[in-house]
Amino acid sequence: MTELSDLLSIPPLDRALEPALRQALDGKAKPVGALGRIEELALCLGLIQGVTRPVVARPVLLVFAGDHGLTRSGVAAYPAGVTVAMVDTLLAGRASANAFARVVGAEVRVIDAGVAADLSDRDGLIQAKVAPGTADASIEAAMTVEQAATALLSGARIAREAIADGADLIALGEMGIGNSASASLLMHRLAPAPLADCVGQGAGHSPEGMERKHAVLAQAATRSDATAPLDVLVQFGGFEIAMMAGALLAAARAGVPVVTDGFIGTAAALTAIRLAPSARDYCLFAHASAEAGHRRMLDSLAARPLLELDMRLGEGTGALLAVPLIQAACALLSEVAELKDVLEAAR
């Protein structure tokens, strides 16, 4: 557990550059504050990178895939086999995330965190399987403490490898049938919030399917009263969610900004931040999804999303669509003329 303790030792963000960054932003060729939240984003990026001219030139999307034992109790509208099919689609470059990544110039890396199938023969897939899916959290803990630690540390290692390869922005994505159910339980305990406010459609449900999902998750919540972050992850988490949390923690520790995606990605961020509160300063929240409960989860983190597009796909699609805004914020500090120079030229 020493390695895990080290991962959680994230120093608070050094704000020494804040006056210089604010002065630089106010001195650009525009009215003070005229670019609104883009200026806030530029300030945040400068503080994270510790420079007055931040750069995001090598965004990398990490898509973690895993299956959930909860699907055996009927919480998902699709069979678990869809996880494998979508992993193959991502590897073939044909998923929505691949299309969006090409548009914004991001690299996509796909990771087997815990898919319930043998994917050892897939070219290009990063092999990090903890187990072939979690246990059914409605009747027992989703994973062991050892598995949770392994998943967190594996996610951290994968993020560090991407950063060593030049990534200057880590975007988080996921693929896993049943993972909105796991995310709902994590939100219930870690936000915290009433369970009914945390459960949404996921990939889609009939009214009967939603009734079953609520019943199964209520059974899971009744089974365990865990509230400590690591305990909650053990009881209710998914391997892909745990790895996203580990990746976020490692990026924060390295001073690299992390952009989260929708409901499941934010649940991973919530888990990471409850484990290491200083990690919050390194997070950028891409969008408010259409999934019930997401906005309340964002509120629990005092997070303002950059976009609101009524999306609920996952895969990191929302995180990718935020990349151009993040890059524009960097360009504001590095490319825009100084107001004093414009005024002098006008004399």
HUJOUR-V819638 format. One record per helix or strand of 3 or more residues. SS is the DSSP state (H for helix, E for strand). FROM is the first residue (numbers start at 1). TO is the last residue. If there is no record, write none. Layout:
ss:SS from:FROM to:TO
ss:SS from:FROM to:TO
This chain:
ss:H from:2 to:7
ss:H from:18 to:26
ss:H from:36 to:49
ss:E from:59 to:66
ss:H from:69 to:73
ss:H from:81 to:91
ss:H from:96 to:104
ss:E from:107 to:114
ss:E from:125 to:127
ss:H from:145 to:164
ss:E from:169 to:175
ss:H from:179 to:190
ss:H from:195 to:197
ss:H from:207 to:223
ss:H from:229 to:236
ss:H from:239 to:254
ss:E from:257 to:260
ss:H from:263 to:275
ss:H from:277 to:282
ss:E from:283 to:285
ss:H from:294 to:300
ss:H from:317 to:335
ss:H from:339 to:346
